[in-house]
Amino acid sequence: MTDANVSMFERIGGAETIDRLVESFYHRMDTLPEAQGIRDMHDADLGPVKRVFKRYLTEWLGGPDLYSSERGHPRLRQRHMGFPIGNAARDAWMLCLDGALAETVADEAARQAIRDSVAKLADWMRNRQDAEEG
């Protein structure tokens, strides 16, 4: 059982774990053949998007307000509307995240809770039907 006053950010190890998680996530995106489609949606230099993702995850998991203080409300769906996100893109993104979570978050219950929440978000981010993908 966990202390209700401990944020998920603290529970998983704070900024150090977030940094490792995001680095692992983008390494997978860069190297897994299944992730080529979503990698192609990104600039060659992943540095800026890594920084944004680290700030977003930090805040989303209960850490300091690093994202909204700089960028405002996430409006994730709106910000990603220009990218074709269907089932294949969602699945590739989740493949990268699942591997990164397994590598960096030791607490199995925390890992599963994060995964479950992100999977719902990934489903909601879809903006294309399968027939439109590709």
C-alpha positions as CSV (number, residue, x, y, z in Angstrom):
1,M,0.0,0.0,0.0
2,T,1.3,3.5,-0.8
3,D,1.0,6.8,1.0
4,A,-1.9,8.8,-0.5
5,N,0.2,12.0,0.0
6,V,3.0,10.7,-2.3
7,S,2.7,11.8,-5.9
8,M,3.3,9.3,-8.7
9,F,6.3,11.5,-9.6
10,E,7.9,10.9,-6.2
11,R,6.8,7.2,-6.1
12,I,8.7,6.3,-9.3
13,G,11.9,8.2,-8.4
14,G,11.3,11.8,-9.5
15,A,13.2,13.7,-12.2
16,E,15.9,11.1,-12.6
17,T,13.4,8.4,-13.5
18,I,11.5,10.8,-15.8
19,D,14.7,11.6,-17.6
20,R,15.6,8.0,-18.0
21,L,12.1,7.1,-19.1
22,V,12.0,9.8,-21.8
23,E,15.5,8.9,-23.1
24,S,14.5,5.2,-23.2
25,F,11.2,6.1,-25.0
26,Y,12.9,8.1,-27.7
27,H,15.7,5.6,-28.1
28,R,13.1,3.0,-28.9
29,M,11.4,5.3,-31.3
30,D,14.7,5.9,-33.0
31,T,15.6,2.2,-33.3
32,L,12.5,0.0,-33.4
33,P,11.3,-0.8,-37.0
34,E,7.7,-0.8,-35.7
35,A,8.2,2.8,-34.6
36,Q,9.5,4.2,-37.9
37,G,6.1,5.7,-38.8
38,I,5.9,7.8,-35.6
39,R,9.6,8.6,-35.8
40,D,9.0,10.1,-39.2
41,M,6.5,12.5,-37.6
42,H,9.4,14.1,-35.6
43,D,12.3,16.4,-36.5
44,A,15.7,14.8,-36.9
45,D,16.8,16.5,-33.6
46,L,14.8,14.9,-30.8
47,G,16.3,17.2,-28.2
48,P,13.4,19.8,-28.1
49,V,10.6,17.2,-28.0
50,K,12.4,15.3,-25.3
51,R,12.6,18.4,-23.2
52,V,8.8,19.0,-23.7
53,F,7.9,15.4,-22.9
54,K,10.0,15.4,-19.7
55,R,8.4,18.6,-18.5
56,Y,4.9,17.3,-19.4
57,L,5.4,13.9,-17.6
58,T,6.9,15.6,-14.6
59,E,3.8,17.8,-14.1
60,W,1.3,15.1,-15.2
61,L,2.7,12.7,-12.6
62,G,2.5,15.2,-9.8
63,G,5.9,16.9,-9.9
64,P,6.6,20.6,-10.3
65,D,4.5,22.6,-12.8
66,L,7.2,22.7,-15.5
67,Y,5.0,22.2,-18.5
68,S,2.0,24.5,-17.9
69,S,4.1,27.3,-16.5
70,E,5.9,27.4,-19.9
71,R,3.4,26.2,-22.4
72,G,0.0,26.7,-20.8
73,H,-2.7,24.0,-20.9
74,P,-1.5,20.9,-22.7
75,R,-4.3,20.7,-25.2
76,L,-2.7,17.5,-26.4
77,R,-5.2,16.5,-29.0
78,Q,-5.2,20.0,-30.5
79,R,-1.4,20.1,-30.5
80,H,-1.2,16.8,-32.3
81,M,-4.0,17.3,-34.8
82,G,-1.6,17.9,-37.7
83,F,-0.2,14.4,-37.3
84,P,-2.0,11.3,-38.6
85,I,-2.6,9.3,-35.5
86,G,-4.5,6.1,-36.0
87,N,-4.3,2.6,-34.4
88,A,-0.9,1.9,-35.9
89,A,0.6,5.1,-34.6
90,R,-1.0,4.6,-31.2
91,D,0.3,1.1,-31.0
92,A,3.8,2.1,-32.0
93,W,3.8,4.9,-29.5
94,M,2.6,2.5,-26.7
95,L,5.2,-0.1,-27.7
96,C,7.9,2.5,-27.1
97,L,6.3,3.6,-23.8
98,D,5.8,0.1,-22.6
99,G,9.5,-0.8,-23.1
100,A,10.6,2.5,-21.5
101,L,8.4,1.9,-18.5
102,A,9.6,-1.7,-18.1
103,E,13.2,-0.4,-18.2
104,T,12.9,2.5,-15.9
105,V,10.0,2.1,-13.4
106,A,10.7,-0.6,-10.8
107,D,7.4,-0.3,-9.0
108,E,5.2,-2.7,-10.9
109,A,1.9,-1.3,-9.6
110,A,3.0,2.3,-10.4
111,R,4.2,1.2,-13.9
112,Q,0.8,-0.4,-14.6
113,A,-1.1,2.6,-13.3
114,I,0.9,4.9,-15.6
115,R,0.5,2.6,-18.5
116,D,-3.3,2.3,-18.0
117,S,-3.7,6.1,-17.9
118,V,-1.5,6.7,-20.9
119,A,-3.2,4.0,-22.9
120,K,-6.5,5.8,-22.4
121,L,-4.9,9.1,-23.5
122,A,-3.3,7.4,-26.5
123,D,-6.7,6.0,-27.6
124,W,-8.2,9.5,-27.2
125,M,-5.4,11.1,-29.3
126,R,-6.4,9.1,-32.5
127,N,-7.6,11.4,-35.2
128,R,-7.6,9.0,-38.2
129,Q,-9.4,5.8,-39.1
130,D,-7.3,2.8,-40.0
131,A,-8.2,3.1,-43.7
132,E,-6.7,6.6,-43.7
133,E,-3.4,5.4,-42.2
134,G,-0.4,4.6,-44.3
